[in-house]
Amino acid sequence: MKSFIPLLIAAGIFSLVACAQQPEPEAAPDSGTASATKTFSANVQPILTKNCVSCHSGDKPAEGLNLESYDGLAKGIHNGREAAFVAGKSSESMIVKVLTGDGAKQMPPDKNDAVSAEDVATIAAWVDAGAKND
Ligand code: HEC
């Protein structure tokens, strides 16, 4: 029995050390990305670049609307005579209306090139959040 006590102590120490070596629980994955705020540079410009700049670029962009940059979009349609968006109001913004076909010309003109519903929602969310140059 005498030699049993140190053995118990040793076992106790061992289990303490083993516990201390348990790995930390994994950090919770970032679940906020799907609903994260849409920014112009990261989310909106890539959609415009992919679907629109083939016509809306250069010195004489279609309908006087250059979609190569935030400045062009903010300047507006007809070289600045008509706003391309109303900050905070996607339903009143031409840049969104042309995508949804809501009483305006459909863009891109070829229906086969229609922007995906997800991308339309991205642009609308960005306009509703204030259409900032972020
Ligand atoms: C194939 C060329 C082409 C592409 C691609 C294109 N557009 Fe256009 N866009 C035009 C033309 C041409 C007009 C002038 C109106 C017309 O003739 O139908 C126009 C007009 C517009 C207008 C003004 C509409 C109005 O009623 O005043 C907006 C806004 C617009 N485009 C946005 C876009 C957006 C956003 C995209 C990308 C999703 C896009 N366009 C892609 C050729 C294009």
Residues whose N, C-alpha, C, O or C-beta is under 5 A from the ligand:
A	BS01	HEC	N51 C52 S54 C55 A62 E63 I77 M94 I95 V98 A104 K105 M107 P108 P109
